[in-house]
Amino acid sequence: MHAYRTHHCGQLRKSDAGSTVKLSGWIHRKRDHGGVLFIDLRDTYGLTQCVIDQDSPLLAEVEKWRVESVITIDGRVKERHSGTENATLATGDIEVYIDKAVLQSAAEVLPLQVADADDAGEDVRLKYRFLDLRREGMHKRIRLRNNVIAAMRREMWQSGFQEFNTPILTASSPEGARDYLVPSRLHPGKFYALPQAPQQFKQLLMVAGFDRYFQIAPCFRDEDGRADRLAEFYQLDVEMAFVTQEEIFATMSPVIDSVFKEFSAWTGTPHKVEWLPNLTWREAMAKYGTDKPDLRNPLVTCAQGRRAAAQLL
């Protein structure tokens, strides 16, 4: 048997009843029901309910283990009794009766809760970031980011683009903000700049004849923080050769549209836009007062607004 697990904590089903398994993960919750100890064991894949009977020699020791301790258990998979199933869990039809348990890493008293809602302030969350990142909501957000990037990559590859990684340490180039500078050890008094965008390198690639380039590019801009811009951020960076503006729209609109269609359910708001409209800057500013309007809440609702838009257009 594997040293740490035969299955992950979101894998076991009714069909596994009767089998002996090994699981590893974090103690998510503990519940003592009259001498019978229930442990929800968590890993990145899900939760499995584990049980220690009151006559088990393990009970006294395992009762001392705190939540968020890392453990490995060996046990037998059994179907839950009728009426005790948990429909909200993929593993809700079974539970694992523990025959052996090993404490891999003991947790101290927690400064913030992981399994339940906690009103811990941002200072506490950042200080104990490793605990904050264990929360289900944080896991979902990080996975969402990974999945969105993977979806964009698929779309770009299918459209014939090649992905290149460009240098981070580079020469300063004029952009829309100040550069972050890195002192050079080999050349005292001189500095590298972190790229505000991979502008020079992607243009080199076009001149070199690569035709279609993209990158999930890290960008660094030394400017005041805003709600939609951080000092460090990532963008889908694209360059194309021998194309018209309409070809760019036709290439990039399906990428953006498919991402929203695939992931809008995560936000709880279904994606209803059939296609992304093309607005000129003047039209957007006249109708919505911004060059990045939220078309779900159009602001042009009165005759005065329509007249102002018509004058600018």
DAVEN-V990066 format. One record per residue. N is the residue number from 1. PSI is psi as a letter, one per 20 degrees, with the letter a starting at -180 (999 if undefined). Layout:
n->N psi->PSI
n->N psi->PSI
This chain:
n->1 psi->q
n->2 psi->q
n->3 psi->h
n->4 psi->h
n->5 psi->q
n->6 psi->h
n->7 psi->q
n->8 psi->r
n->9 psi->j
n->10 psi->j
n->11 psi->h
n->12 psi->q
n->13 psi->a
n->14 psi->h
n->15 psi->i
n->16 psi->i
n->17 psi->p
n->18 psi->i
n->19 psi->q
n->20 psi->p
n->21 psi->r
n->22 psi->p
n->23 psi->q
n->24 psi->q
n->25 psi->a
n->26 psi->q
n->27 psi->o
n->28 psi->g
n->29 psi->q
n->30 psi->p
n->31 psi->p
n->32 psi->o
n->33 psi->m
n->34 psi->l
n->35 psi->i
n->36 psi->p
n->37 psi->p
n->38 psi->p
n->39 psi->p
n->40 psi->o
n->41 psi->p
n->42 psi->p
n->43 psi->a
n->44 psi->i
n->45 psi->i
n->46 psi->a
n->47 psi->q
n->48 psi->p
n->49 psi->p
n->50 psi->q
n->51 psi->p
n->52 psi->o
n->53 psi->q
n->54 psi->h
n->55 psi->j
n->56 psi->p
n->57 psi->i
n->58 psi->i
n->59 psi->g
n->60 psi->h
n->61 psi->g
n->62 psi->h
n->63 psi->h
n->64 psi->i
n->65 psi->p
n->66 psi->q
n->67 psi->q
n->68 psi->j
n->69 psi->q
n->70 psi->p
n->71 psi->r
n->72 psi->p
n->73 psi->q
n->74 psi->p
n->75 psi->a
n->76 psi->p
n->77 psi->p
n->78 psi->q
n->79 psi->q
n->80 psi->q
n->81 psi->q
n->82 psi->p
n->83 psi->i
n->84 psi->j
n->85 psi->q
n->86 psi->o
n->87 psi->i
n->88 psi->i
n->89 psi->q
n->90 psi->h
n->91 psi->j
n->92 psi->i
n->93 psi->i
n->94 psi->r
n->95 psi->q
n->96 psi->p
n->97 psi->o
n->98 psi->p
n->99 psi->h
n->100 psi->p
n->101 psi->p
n->102 psi->p
n->103 psi->o
n->104 psi->h
n->105 psi->o
n->106 psi->p
n->107 psi->q
n->108 psi->a
n->109 psi->p
n->110 psi->p
n->111 psi->i
n->112 psi->q
n->113 psi->q
n->114 psi->g
n->115 psi->h
n->116 psi->r
n->117 psi->q
n->118 psi->p
n->119 psi->k
n->120 psi->p
n->121 psi->r
n->122 psi->h
n->123 psi->h
n->124 psi->g
n->125 psi->h
n->126 psi->h
n->127 psi->h
n->128 psi->l
n->129 psi->h
n->130 psi->h
n->131 psi->g
n->132 psi->h
n->133 psi->i
n->134 psi->i
n->135 psi->q
n->136 psi->g
n->137 psi->g
n->138 psi->g
n->139 psi->g
n->140 psi->g
n->141 psi->g
n->142 psi->h
n->143 psi->h
n->144 psi->g
n->145 psi->g
n->146 psi->g
n->147 psi->h
n->148 psi->g
n->149 psi->g
n->150 psi->h
n->151 psi->g
n->152 psi->g
n->153 psi->g
n->154 psi->g
n->155 psi->g
n->156 psi->g
n->157 psi->g
n->158 psi->h
n->159 psi->j
n->160 psi->j
n->161 psi->q
n->162 psi->q
n->163 psi->p
n->164 psi->q
n->165 psi->p
n->166 psi->r
n->167 psi->q
n->168 psi->g
n->169 psi->o
n->170 psi->a
n->171 psi->q
n->172 psi->q
n->173 psi->q
n->174 psi->p
n->175 psi->b
n->176 psi->j
n->177 psi->a
n->178 psi->q
n->179 psi->q
n->180 psi->p
n->181 psi->q
n->182 psi->o
n->183 psi->q
n->184 psi->p
n->185 psi->h
n->186 psi->h
n->187 psi->n
n->188 psi->p
n->189 psi->i
n->190 psi->q
n->191 psi->q
n->192 psi->r
n->193 psi->q
n->194 psi->p
n->195 psi->p
n->196 psi->h
n->197 psi->q
n->198 psi->l
n->199 psi->g
n->200 psi->g
n->201 psi->h
n->202 psi->h
n->203 psi->h
n->204 psi->g
n->205 psi->h
n->206 psi->g
n->207 psi->h
n->208 psi->i
n->209 psi->k
n->210 psi->i
n->211 psi->g
n->212 psi->o
n->213 psi->q
n->214 psi->r
n->215 psi->q
n->216 psi->n
n->217 psi->p
n->218 psi->p
n->219 psi->q
n->220 psi->p
n->221 psi->p
n->222 psi->n
n->223 psi->r
n->224 psi->q
n->225 psi->q
n->226 psi->r
n->227 psi->h
n->228 psi->j
n->229 psi->p
n->230 psi->r
n->231 psi->h
n->232 psi->p
n->233 psi->r
n->234 psi->q
n->235 psi->q
n->236 psi->o
n->237 psi->p
n->238 psi->q
n->239 psi->p
n->240 psi->q
n->241 psi->q
n->242 psi->l
n->243 psi->q
n->244 psi->r
n->245 psi->g
n->246 psi->h
n->247 psi->h
n->248 psi->g
n->249 psi->g
n->250 psi->h
n->251 psi->g
n->252 psi->h
n->253 psi->g
n->254 psi->h
n->255 psi->g
n->256 psi->g
n->257 psi->g
n->258 psi->h
n->259 psi->g
n->260 psi->h
n->261 psi->h
n->262 psi->h
n->263 psi->j
n->264 psi->h
n->265 psi->h
n->266 psi->h
n->267 psi->i
n->268 psi->j
n->269 psi->o
n->270 psi->q
n->271 psi->o
n->272 psi->i
n->273 psi->p
n->274 psi->h
n->275 psi->q
n->276 psi->p
n->277 psi->q
n->278 psi->o
n->279 psi->p
n->280 psi->r
n->281 psi->g
n->282 psi->g
n->283 psi->g
n->284 psi->g
n->285 psi->h
n->286 psi->g
n->287 psi->h
n->288 psi->i
n->289 psi->j
n->290 psi->q
n->291 psi->j
n->292 psi->m
n->293 psi->q
n->294 psi->o
n->295 psi->i
n->296 psi->h
n->297 psi->m
n->298 psi->p
n->299 psi->i
n->300 psi->n
n->301 psi->i
n->302 psi->r
n->303 psi->h
n->304 psi->g
n->305 psi->h
n->306 psi->h
n->307 psi->g
n->308 psi->h
n->309 psi->g
n->310 psi->h
n->311 psi->g
n->312 psi->h
n->313 psi->999
